[in-house]
Amino acid sequence: MLLACARTETYGTQECQKFRAKIFNAHPFLASSFASVYERIAKTKGYVDANHNLRSLHERLRIRDLNLSWESDDIKGFARAQALRCQKIVSRHQYSDTSYQLCTEIVKRYLLTPPTFKEHGNLISPCIKRMECSRWWRKKLFTKQRRTIEAVARDIGLVSQHSSTYSSMISQSVRKQQKHRNELYLSNTFVRNDEGQEYSLKELSDLSVSNPAIRRGELMTRIKGFELVAQQLGHVGEFYTLTAPSRMHARFKRNGKPNPKYDGTNPLEAHKHLNQLFQCIRSKLHRDDIYVYGLRVVEPNHDGTPHWHLMLFMPEASREKVREVFNSYALKSDGDERGAAKHRFKAVAIDPQKGSAAGYIAKYIAKNIDGAFIGDDLNGNSGREAATAIDAWASTWGIRQFQAIGGPSVTVWRELRRLASPYKELIKTASINDGDSKMSQAMIAANAAEWAAYVMVMGGPILRKCDRPIHPMYSEFELVNIETGELLEENVGLYGDPKEKRVIGLESEGDQIITRNRKWTLTTSGAIDRQGKAGVARANYGASGEQAEPSRPERVNPVSAQLTRYDTPWTRVNNCTHVETKVLMR
């Protein structure tokens, strides 16, 4: 803060110096950057304009008595204070319309979105209970803080090829700390199932798609499977890029200077623009009876503005029409501006003679997950550095990076792999045709990681969800005991609304199969081992098959545990031989 004051002390009057010092002191993490912006404006336009700009930045970071530059502890204290205000309102008016109205007014004062009846089963009490909870306030405030600071950082030039690519160093630091806290929590939190087996949440997380390597592998498996389906059906592959209008880009790439057309659109708003654009495109294609399938990847430009990459497959006869529709809608907003026709929509035909579609999009998938197996990007960042910055960008703005277009449910795929895991030795050499039902055929395909075969068993790449042969089965929670009329608290969430439905199995042809039948509870016994060392890898079963009765449950390594009987699989991951898919696709 003192350095910021020293850099600007030659501009304006003593009152200006006091004015600047007050603002620099309120935003210490941004003080140096604010001083740089102030100097640049003062040299070109004068200190009066520089003062106006500094005040504008200050006002963006303050909402009434809330300073978004506060430290974490201050934000938590503010959250507790607002929750207490709502609690006092509820104590006077109970869980009534009056309480809801008064609490929502407090929430809106700080430019936050209050909970709505529609979101919570048309019940008023869950909405009010959220607003009188400090944890709810804390989450909302931290999200508001991160996005506002990142938007300001982006606007003053802290996010560009000439400073910090994709996201600011502030957001990257916050994200790093957040991931470290999550890692500590997962490593030191243990769960035990009804068989007495105990795991840390970190062990279980590493065996799911939360693990970047597994997530990357699953995405590559899916896009490769779509490509095989396209080859068998005689479809062609297209790689499209959709870019936002110039007014949504904060900085020029060549020199990092401000874009004079920039209208203040933040990355989330730009992403919503592209999303709405694609909805219009897809609706138009459907009206013309054209259906595509593939994968969408969202990634930032150097200044954090998102753009979309789409790997799509379609009948060759539809290629030109699809390009025409994409191009037409891409140019609907500011389509006559310079460079729009060249940059707003780009299309590349995938030539199998030159390379595969999976190979083409592999670098985009890796770059947006962990940067593994790729070199420097176009901005000169290493793969790992780019992935770190992009992860912070996606986390800050809440942008979903990957989305399948068309194709069957990946939830069903994962549950089938879970279902197949205990029998993988029996079915790993099986053919799809060995299955006597859609469920068994799909399970064989999923167990062998053959997405193409799975797609065809499920009815092909283009089919309505309700017409697919296999569907996820979700838990049903009863809120009231029918016999006694008592509230079943175990089926009620923290705020009094019904717990969200969760996947517990699969449904097909009138049959229901449970894939998740373990009951889990939090435990503290595993907390003794907090040094990051793996627990002893053994199951709680003796040689006779009888369950042992140890003084305390042993921690089991989910990778190497060898149970003497089949058990619910822990993960959807296995390495099996491939199955023959050509017969299925004829």
C-alpha positions, 0 to 999 in steps of 0.5 A: 500500500505504501509503495502504491501511494509513493508511485502516485504521490506526484499526481493531484493535490493533498486531498487526492493523496488522501483519497488514493491512500484510503482506497489503496488501504481498502484493497491491499492485494490490488493496490499495486495494480490500481497504482499502475492503472492510475499512473497510466491514466494520469499521464494520458488523460490527467489526474482527474480522470484517474481519480474517477477511474480509481473511485469506479474500481473501488465502488465495484469492490464495495457493496454497502458495508461489505468490502470484497477485498476483505480477508477470509476471516472478515468475510466469515464474520460478515456471513455470521452477522447477516445470518444472525440478522435473518435469525432475529427476523425468523424469531419474530415472524416464524417461517412465514411469508413476511420472514421470507420477504424480509430475509430476501431483501437483506440478501438482495442488498448485497447483490446476491440471489436468494433461494426460491420456492421453485428450487426447493419443492415449493416449500418456504421453510428450506428457503428461510433456513438457508438465509439464516445459515452462516454457511450458506451466506459464506458460500455465496459471499466467497463466490461473489468475492472471487468473481468480482475480484477476477472481473476487476483484475481482468479489466485492469489488465492482470489477465492477458498474454502479457501478464497472467494468461487465462486467469489472474495470479490472485485467482490461481493463488486462491484456487491453490489454497482451496485445493490444498484445504480440500486435500487435507479434508479428504485425507483426514476424513474417514468413512466406514461401510456396513461391512466394517471396511474403512477408507479415507475420502481421499482414497475413494476420490482418487478412484473416481472421475475426480482424479484428473487421469481417470477423467481424461481417460474417460473423455478420450474413451468416449470421443474415440467411441463416437469416432468408431460409431461414426466410421461404422455408420458412414458419418463424417467428423467436423471440428468447430470453434465458436468465438464471442463477439469482439465487445466481450474481449477485454484485451488485444492479444498482440500487445495486451492493450485494452480493447476499445469495444469491450463492454464489460462482459465477464467470462460467465456472461460470455459463456452464457451467450455462447450457450444460448447461441448453441441452443438456437443452433441445435433447435434449428438443426432439429427443425431441419431433422438434422442431428449431431453427436460428439463433445464440446470443450470450453476454454478461455482465450488469453484474457479469460474470454471463453470460446467453444470447441466442438467435435461433432459427427454427422451424415456427410449429406448434412455437413454443409447445412450444419456449417451454414446454420452454425455460421449464420447464428454465430454472426447474428450478433455484431456480424458485420464487425471487422474480422467477424466472418473470419474468426466468429466461426471456424470449421475443419473437416476431419480427414481420417487419412491425416489423423483421427478425431480423438487425436485432434481433440486430445490436446484440448482435453488434456490442456483443460484437465491436467496438461499431461502429455502436451507441450507448450500452448499457443501463448507459450505456457507449459501444459501444466501451467496452462492447466493450472490457470484454466482450472482456476478460471473454470472454478472461479466462474463456475463454467462446465468445461466438457459436455457430451452432445448426443449419445447415451447416459454416461451415468448408466455407463459408470454404473454398468462398470460398477456392476461388472467389476466383481465379475470382470474375470468371467466376462472379460473375454465375452462377446457382446452377442453372449449377452442374453439381455440389453443389460448384460450386453451393455455391461460387457461393453462397459466392462471392456471400456468400449464406448462404441459398442455401448452406444449401439447397445443403447440404441445408437448415438441419436435417440431420446433419453426416454427411449433408451433401454437402460436408465438410472434408478434413483432413491426415493425418500419418504419424509413421513412415516405413514404408520406413525406420522413422524418425520423421518429426519434421516431423509431430510436435508440440513435445511428441512427439504427432502434429500436429493435423489441419488443413483442407486442402480439401473432399470431395464425392461422392467428389471431393477438392479441395485449397484449401490447397497452399502451404507456409509457413516463418518468415523474418527477411528481412521484419523489416527493415521494423519501422516499421509501413510496408506493403511494396511491393505487387508479385508475384515474377513478371516480364512473361514469366511467369517467376519473378524472382530478386530478391536477397531476396524482396519483401514482397507486399501480399495485398490489391493483389497482382496475379498473372499466373496463378491462385493459392491465394486469401489470404482468404475475403473478396470483394464480389460481386453477389448470386445468385438464391436463390428457385429453390433454396428452392421 
